[in-house]
Every structure is written in C-alpha cells, then in structure tokens.
C-alpha cells in the first residue's frame, strides 16, 4: 500500500512527465526530481512549524505596553530609596518629621 508521501511524489512525477512532453524513458529522472521537490517542501514546512513553536513569552500587545492611568499619575522615583521611605522601595512617600524635632542646620 502506498503512503501519502509516495502518492505526492507519484502525482508530482506525473506532472513533470507531462510538462516534459510525455515521452517514455525518463520516468526515473522525473521520479527522483519529484522526490527531491517533495523533500524540500517537507523540510521547509517543518522549519516554519518549529519557528512558530518558539519557546518564550508571547509579545505584549499595544494595550499591555501602555501604562495604566493610575501609574502615569504618580511621578517615577529614581535612584536609591531614602531612609525615610517606608514599605517597598519607591512605592511610599517619605515619612514626615516628628513635631518639635529641630531641623539639622547645615554649616
């Protein structure tokens, strides 16, 4: 019983034979050419399929890249967090000084 690949080669070889003028005596040449073409097509399809299955995270859409309205309302903090910050770095406002505590004077 013929396989699917053999059927494709047979049909391609027949097409090549017809295009060559349907002359007898070159059937093996047409068969080998058809087999080469089918192999090339299968290899190309396999490469394309593996390229589609790349491992990794999908690219973000434009909606995911855009910052949210709440995030854009606050200015971004840069550099090291200050000693007076509380909580996670860069997420809280500086703590206020205690009343009655004098400010340090710069000399």
Phi and psi restraints in degrees (value plus and minus 20) as a CYANA .aco file:
   2 UNK   PHI     -99.5   -59.5
   2 UNK   PSI     124.3   164.3
   3 UNK   PHI    -106.3   -66.3
   3 UNK   PSI     150.4   190.4
   4 UNK   PHI     -81.4   -41.4
   4 UNK   PSI     -60.7   -20.7
   5 UNK   PHI     -84.4   -44.4
   5 UNK   PSI     -62.0   -22.0
   6 UNK   PHI     -83.1   -43.1
   6 UNK   PSI     -57.5   -17.5
   7 UNK   PHI     -83.8   -43.8
   7 UNK   PSI     -62.0   -22.0
   8 UNK   PHI     -83.6   -43.6
   8 UNK   PSI     -61.5   -21.5
   9 UNK   PHI     -85.1   -45.1
   9 UNK   PSI     -62.4   -22.4
  10 UNK   PHI     -80.7   -40.7
  10 UNK   PSI     -65.9   -25.9
  11 UNK   PHI     -84.9   -44.9
  11 UNK   PSI     -60.6   -20.6
  12 UNK   PHI     -86.2   -46.2
  12 UNK   PSI     -62.4   -22.4
  13 UNK   PHI     -82.6   -42.6
  13 UNK   PSI     -58.3   -18.3
  14 UNK   PHI     -84.8   -44.8
  14 UNK   PSI     -61.9   -21.9
  15 UNK   PHI     -82.7   -42.7
  15 UNK   PSI     -62.3   -22.3
  16 UNK   PHI     -83.6   -43.6
  16 UNK   PSI     -59.9   -19.9
  17 UNK   PHI     -83.4   -43.4
  17 UNK   PSI     -62.7   -22.7
  18 UNK   PHI     -85.1   -45.1
  18 UNK   PSI     -62.0   -22.0
  19 UNK   PHI     -85.5   -45.5
  19 UNK   PSI     -49.5    -9.5
  20 UNK   PHI    -101.7   -61.7
  20 UNK   PSI     -18.8    21.2
  21 UNK   PHI      84.1   124.1
  21 UNK   PSI     -13.1    26.9
  22 UNK   PHI      37.8    77.8
  22 UNK   PSI      20.4    60.4
  23 UNK   PHI    -111.0   -71.0
  23 UNK   PSI     121.0   161.0
  24 UNK   PHI     -99.2   -59.2
  24 UNK   PSI     132.1   172.1
  25 UNK   PHI      89.7   129.7
  25 UNK   PSI     -29.9    10.1
  26 UNK   PHI    -141.2  -101.2
  26 UNK   PSI      10.0    50.0
  27 UNK   PHI     -83.9   -43.9
  27 UNK   PSI     -58.5   -18.5
  28 UNK   PHI     -88.5   -48.5
  28 UNK   PSI     -55.3   -15.3
  29 UNK   PHI     -82.6   -42.6
  29 UNK   PSI     -64.5   -24.5
  30 UNK   PHI     -85.5   -45.5
  30 UNK   PSI     -59.5   -19.5
  31 UNK   PHI     -82.8   -42.8
  31 UNK   PSI     -66.7   -26.7
  32 UNK   PHI     -86.4   -46.4
  32 UNK   PSI     -58.8   -18.8
  33 UNK   PHI     -84.3   -44.3
  33 UNK   PSI     -63.1   -23.1
  34 UNK   PHI     -83.9   -43.9
  34 UNK   PSI     -61.8   -21.8
  35 UNK   PHI     -82.7   -42.7
  35 UNK   PSI     -60.3   -20.3
  36 UNK   PHI     -84.2   -44.2
  36 UNK   PSI     -63.6   -23.6
  37 UNK   PHI     -82.8   -42.8
  37 UNK   PSI     -63.3   -23.3
  38 UNK   PHI     -84.9   -44.9
  38 UNK   PSI     -61.8   -21.8
  39 UNK   PHI     -80.9   -40.9
  39 UNK   PSI     -63.8   -23.8
  40 UNK   PHI     -81.8   -41.8
  40 UNK   PSI     -63.8   -23.8
  41 UNK   PHI     -83.0   -43.0
  41 UNK   PSI     -62.2   -22.2
  42 UNK   PHI     -85.5   -45.5
  42 UNK   PSI     -60.5   -20.5
  43 UNK   PHI     -85.3   -45.3
  43 UNK   PSI     -61.7   -21.7
  44 UNK   PHI     -83.8   -43.8
  44 UNK   PSI     -62.5   -22.5
  45 UNK   PHI     -85.4   -45.4
  45 UNK   PSI     -57.7   -17.7
  46 UNK   PHI     -85.7   -45.7
  46 UNK   PSI     -60.8   -20.8
  47 UNK   PHI     -84.8   -44.8
  47 UNK   PSI     -61.6   -21.6
  48 UNK   PHI     -84.8   -44.8
  48 UNK   PSI     -59.2   -19.2
  49 UNK   PHI     -86.5   -46.5
  49 UNK   PSI     -59.9   -19.9
  50 UNK   PHI     -90.9   -50.9
  50 UNK   PSI     -50.7   -10.7
  51 UNK   PHI     -86.9   -46.9
  51 UNK   PSI     -53.4   -13.4
  52 UNK   PHI     -92.5   -52.5
  52 UNK   PSI     -44.5    -4.5
  53 UNK   PHI    -116.4   -76.4
  53 UNK   PSI       4.2    44.2
  54 UNK   PHI     -75.0   -35.0
  54 UNK   PSI     121.3   161.3
  55 UNK   PHI    -102.4   -62.4
  55 UNK   PSI     116.8   156.8
  56 UNK   PHI     127.0   167.0
  56 UNK   PSI     156.8   196.8
  57 UNK   PHI    -101.7   -61.7
  57 UNK   PSI     123.2   163.2
  58 UNK   PHI     -87.8   -47.8
  58 UNK   PSI     132.0   172.0
  59 UNK   PHI     -87.1   -47.1
  59 UNK   PSI     126.6   166.6
  60 UNK   PHI     -95.2   -55.2
  60 UNK   PSI     126.9   166.9
  61 UNK   PHI     -99.7   -59.7
  61 UNK   PSI     149.3   189.3
  62 UNK   PHI     -81.7   -41.7
  62 UNK   PSI     -54.0   -14.0
  63 UNK   PHI     -87.7   -47.7
  63 UNK   PSI     -54.3   -14.3
  64 UNK   PHI     -96.3   -56.3
  64 UNK   PSI     -49.9    -9.9
  65 UNK   PHI     -93.4   -53.4
  65 UNK   PSI     -50.4   -10.4
  66 UNK   PHI     -89.6   -49.6
  66 UNK   PSI     114.7   154.7
  67 UNK   PHI     -90.3   -50.3
  67 UNK   PSI     131.2   171.2
  68 UNK   PHI     -93.7   -53.7
  68 UNK   PSI     143.8   183.8
  69 UNK   PHI     -83.5   -43.5
  69 UNK   PSI     -58.4   -18.4
  70 UNK   PHI     -87.4   -47.4
  70 UNK   PSI     -58.6   -18.6
  71 UNK   PHI     -90.2   -50.2
  71 UNK   PSI     -54.2   -14.2
  72 UNK   PHI     -99.5   -59.5
  72 UNK   PSI     -34.6     5.4
  73 UNK   PHI     -93.6   -53.6
  73 UNK   PSI     -52.9   -12.9
  74 UNK   PHI    -112.1   -72.1
  74 UNK   PSI     120.3   160.3
  75 UNK   PHI     -91.1   -51.1
  75 UNK   PSI     129.3   169.3
  76 UNK   PHI     -98.1   -58.1
  76 UNK   PSI     119.9   159.9
  77 UNK   PHI    -114.9   -74.9
  77 UNK   PSI     120.6   160.6
  78 UNK   PHI    -145.3  -105.3
  78 UNK   PSI     138.1   178.1
  79 UNK   PHI      61.8   101.8
  79 UNK   PSI    -185.3  -145.3
  80 UNK   PHI     -93.0   -53.0
  80 UNK   PSI     126.3   166.3
  81 UNK   PHI     -88.2   -48.2
  81 UNK   PSI     127.2   167.2
  82 UNK   PHI     -96.2   -56.2
  82 UNK   PSI     137.2   177.2
  83 UNK   PHI     -80.6   -40.6
  83 UNK   PSI     -49.6    -9.6
  84 UNK   PHI    -102.7   -62.7
  84 UNK   PSI     -26.4    13.6
  85 UNK   PHI     -87.9   -47.9
  85 UNK   PSI     127.1   167.1
  86 UNK   PHI    -140.1  -100.1
  86 UNK   PSI     132.6   172.6
  87 UNK   PHI      59.2    99.2
  87 UNK   PSI    -177.3  -137.3
  88 UNK   PHI     -86.4   -46.4
  88 UNK   PSI     126.4   166.4
  89 UNK   PHI     -79.6   -39.6
  89 UNK   PSI     109.7   149.7
  90 UNK   PHI      61.2   101.2
  90 UNK   PSI     -15.2    24.8
  91 UNK   PHI    -129.6   -89.6
  91 UNK   PSI     -39.4     0.6
  92 UNK   PHI    -133.1   -93.1
  92 UNK   PSI     139.7   179.7
  93 UNK   PHI    -103.6   -63.6
  93 UNK   PSI     135.9   175.9
  94 UNK   PHI     -81.2   -41.2
  94 UNK   PSI     125.8   165.8
  95 UNK   PHI     -91.5   -51.5
  95 UNK   PSI     127.2   167.2
  96 UNK   PHI    -103.0   -63.0
  96 UNK   PSI     133.8   173.8
  97 UNK   PHI     -91.5   -51.5
  97 UNK   PSI     131.8   171.8
  98 UNK   PHI     -92.7   -52.7
  98 UNK   PSI     122.7   162.7
  99 UNK   PHI     -84.1   -44.1
  99 UNK   PSI     124.2   164.2
 100 UNK   PHI      67.4   107.4
 100 UNK   PSI     -29.2    10.8
 101 UNK   PHI    -107.3   -67.3
 101 UNK   PSI     102.5   142.5
 102 UNK   PHI     -92.2   -52.2
 102 UNK   PSI     128.3   168.3
 103 UNK   PHI     -94.3   -54.3
 103 UNK   PSI     128.9   168.9
 104 UNK   PHI     -94.2   -54.2
 104 UNK   PSI     114.9   154.9
 105 UNK   PHI    -113.5   -73.5
 105 UNK   PSI     121.2   161.2
 106 UNK   PHI    -110.9   -70.9
 106 UNK   PSI     109.6   149.6
